[in-house]
Amino acid sequence: MARGKGKIPPKPAKQHLPSKICPVCDRPFTWRKKWAKDWDQVRYCSEACKGMPKVRRL
């Protein structure tokens, strides 16, 4: 069964997903399904940015 033609709802277009700017690397990152429950608390784009020492952060 194809998406959107039956019981399976169509996925949202990727350009319509919410996004944020990482405070460490200043790059935009978009919403991911694994962040669905706590998107408001997500601050960093990756574990690498999250673990970067405060001295090296911009």
MODELLER restraints for C-alpha pairs under 7 A, 6 or more apart:
rsr = mdl.restraints
at = mdl.atoms
rsr.add(forms.Gaussian(group=physical.xy_distance, feature=features.Distance(at['CA:3:A'], at['CA:9:A']), mean=6.47, stdev=0.5))
rsr.add(forms.Gaussian(group=physical.xy_distance, feature=features.Distance(at['CA:3:A'], at['CA:10:A']), mean=5.58, stdev=0.5))
rsr.add(forms.Gaussian(group=physical.xy_distance, feature=features.Distance(at['CA:4:A'], at['CA:10:A']), mean=4.75, stdev=0.5))
rsr.add(forms.Gaussian(group=physical.xy_distance, feature=features.Distance(at['CA:17:A'], at['CA:30:A']), mean=6.44, stdev=0.5))
rsr.add(forms.Gaussian(group=physical.xy_distance, feature=features.Distance(at['CA:17:A'], at['CA:31:A']), mean=6.03, stdev=0.5))
rsr.add(forms.Gaussian(group=physical.xy_distance, feature=features.Distance(at['CA:18:A'], at['CA:30:A']), mean=5.83, stdev=0.5))
rsr.add(forms.Gaussian(group=physical.xy_distance, feature=features.Distance(at['CA:18:A'], at['CA:31:A']), mean=5.57, stdev=0.5))
rsr.add(forms.Gaussian(group=physical.xy_distance, feature=features.Distance(at['CA:19:A'], at['CA:28:A']), mean=6.58, stdev=0.5))
rsr.add(forms.Gaussian(group=physical.xy_distance, feature=features.Distance(at['CA:19:A'], at['CA:29:A']), mean=5.51, stdev=0.5))
rsr.add(forms.Gaussian(group=physical.xy_distance, feature=features.Distance(at['CA:19:A'], at['CA:30:A']), mean=4.09, stdev=0.5))
rsr.add(forms.Gaussian(group=physical.xy_distance, feature=features.Distance(at['CA:19:A'], at['CA:31:A']), mean=5.84, stdev=0.5))
rsr.add(forms.Gaussian(group=physical.xy_distance, feature=features.Distance(at['CA:20:A'], at['CA:28:A']), mean=5.56, stdev=0.5))
rsr.add(forms.Gaussian(group=physical.xy_distance, feature=features.Distance(at['CA:20:A'], at['CA:29:A']), mean=5.57, stdev=0.5))
rsr.add(forms.Gaussian(group=physical.xy_distance, feature=features.Distance(at['CA:20:A'], at['CA:30:A']), mean=6.42, stdev=0.5))
rsr.add(forms.Gaussian(group=physical.xy_distance, feature=features.Distance(at['CA:21:A'], at['CA:27:A']), mean=5.50, stdev=0.5))
rsr.add(forms.Gaussian(group=physical.xy_distance, feature=features.Distance(at['CA:21:A'], at['CA:28:A']), mean=4.33, stdev=0.5))
rsr.add(forms.Gaussian(group=physical.xy_distance, feature=features.Distance(at['CA:21:A'], at['CA:29:A']), mean=6.22, stdev=0.5))
rsr.add(forms.Gaussian(group=physical.xy_distance, feature=features.Distance(at['CA:22:A'], at['CA:28:A']), mean=6.22, stdev=0.5))
rsr.add(forms.Gaussian(group=physical.xy_distance, feature=features.Distance(at['CA:22:A'], at['CA:43:A']), mean=6.42, stdev=0.5))
rsr.add(forms.Gaussian(group=physical.xy_distance, feature=features.Distance(at['CA:22:A'], at['CA:44:A']), mean=5.07, stdev=0.5))
rsr.add(forms.Gaussian(group=physical.xy_distance, feature=features.Distance(at['CA:22:A'], at['CA:45:A']), mean=5.63, stdev=0.5))
rsr.add(forms.Gaussian(group=physical.xy_distance, feature=features.Distance(at['CA:23:A'], at['CA:44:A']), mean=6.84, stdev=0.5))
rsr.add(forms.Gaussian(group=physical.xy_distance, feature=features.Distance(at['CA:24:A'], at['CA:49:A']), mean=6.07, stdev=0.5))
rsr.add(forms.Gaussian(group=physical.xy_distance, feature=features.Distance(at['CA:24:A'], at['CA:57:A']), mean=5.39, stdev=0.5))
rsr.add(forms.Gaussian(group=physical.xy_distance, feature=features.Distance(at['CA:24:A'], at['CA:58:A']), mean=5.94, stdev=0.5))
rsr.add(forms.Gaussian(group=physical.xy_distance, feature=features.Distance(at['CA:29:A'], at['CA:45:A']), mean=5.89, stdev=0.5))
rsr.add(forms.Gaussian(group=physical.xy_distance, feature=features.Distance(at['CA:44:A'], at['CA:50:A']), mean=5.75, stdev=0.5))
